[in-house]
Amino acid sequence: MSQNPELRRAILSLARERGPDKTICPSDAARAVGGERWRDLMEPARDIARDLARDGVVEISQRGTVLDPDAGWRGPIRIRAIGRPGAAESLVSPGDGPVGL
């Protein structure tokens, strides 16, 4: 599991804001957290998306097809919050405040 709680919060926050009918790109969260060094956060963002998909909080898709988080996929992906009330909140540590987006 990735050890970047700020990036994890950003993915969850952005995905929830967009809602279950829309998606985000991992770069959206990487840019929100990393500023000009956002590219350094792309692989960690994809890893966190895999973790969240395994937890059933988001789904990862590519060209409209939902991907298995444990499969060996490459290329651009999208992240969608799954509409389970309270699911995303339960994965954020109690002391974690909202991300400053």
C-alpha positions in Angstrom: 0.0 0.0 0.0 1.3 3.5 -0.9 2.5 5.7 2.0 1.4 9.1 0.7 -1.7 10.0 2.7 -1.9 13.5 1.1 -2.1 12.0 -2.4 -4.6 9.4 -1.2 -6.8 12.2 0.3 -6.6 14.1 -3.0 -7.7 11.2 -5.1 -10.6 10.5 -2.7 -11.6 14.1 -2.5 -11.4 14.8 -6.2 -13.2 11.6 -7.1 -16.0 12.2 -4.6 -16.4 15.8 -5.9 -16.9 14.6 -9.4 -19.3 11.9 -8.3 -19.9 8.3 -9.5 -20.9 9.4 -13.0 -17.6 11.1 -13.8 -13.9 10.3 -13.5 -10.6 11.9 -12.6 -7.1 11.3 -14.0 -4.4 10.4 -11.6 -2.6 13.5 -12.8 -5.4 15.7 -11.3 -4.5 14.5 -7.8 -0.7 14.5 -8.6 -1.0 18.2 -9.7 -3.0 19.1 -6.6 -0.4 17.7 -4.3 2.8 18.0 -6.2 2.6 21.4 -7.9 5.3 21.7 -10.5 6.8 18.3 -9.4 3.5 16.5 -10.1 5.1 14.1 -12.6 7.0 12.5 -9.7 3.7 11.5 -8.2 2.2 9.8 -11.2 3.3 6.3 -10.3 2.4 6.7 -6.6 -1.0 8.0 -7.7 -1.6 5.0 -9.9 -0.5 2.7 -7.1 -2.9 4.4 -4.6 -5.7 4.1 -7.2 -5.0 0.3 -7.4 -5.2 0.1 -3.5 -8.4 2.0 -3.5 -9.9 -0.2 -6.2 -8.9 -3.3 -4.2 -10.7 -1.7 -1.2 -13.8 -1.2 -3.4 -13.8 2.6 -3.0 -13.0 3.4 -6.6 -12.9 1.7 -10.0 -10.2 2.2 -12.5 -11.1 2.3 -16.2 -9.4 2.6 -19.5 -11.3 3.6 -22.6 -14.5 2.9 -20.7 -13.6 -0.6 -19.6 -13.2 -1.3 -15.9 -9.8 -2.7 -15.1 -8.8 -5.3 -12.5 -6.5 -3.5 -10.1 -4.3 -6.6 -9.9 -3.9 -7.0 -13.7 -0.8 -5.8 -15.5 -2.2 -2.8 -17.4 -0.5 0.2 -18.9 -1.4 3.5 -20.5 -3.9 6.3 -19.5 -6.4 5.4 -16.8 -9.4 7.1 -15.2 -10.6 6.9 -11.6 -14.2 6.9 -10.6 -15.7 7.0 -7.0 -18.0 4.1 -6.4 -21.2 5.3 -4.9 -21.0 3.5 -1.5 -21.9 6.0 1.1 -19.2 6.4 3.7 -16.8 4.0 2.0 -14.2 6.6 1.1 -14.4 8.4 4.4 -13.7 5.1 6.3 -10.3 4.9 4.5 -9.1 8.3 5.6 -7.4 8.5 9.0 -9.4 10.4 11.6 -6.8 13.1 12.1 -6.5 13.8 8.3 -8.1 17.1 7.3 -9.3 17.9 3.8 -6.8 18.4 1.1 -6.2 22.1 0.1 -7.2 21.9 -3.5 
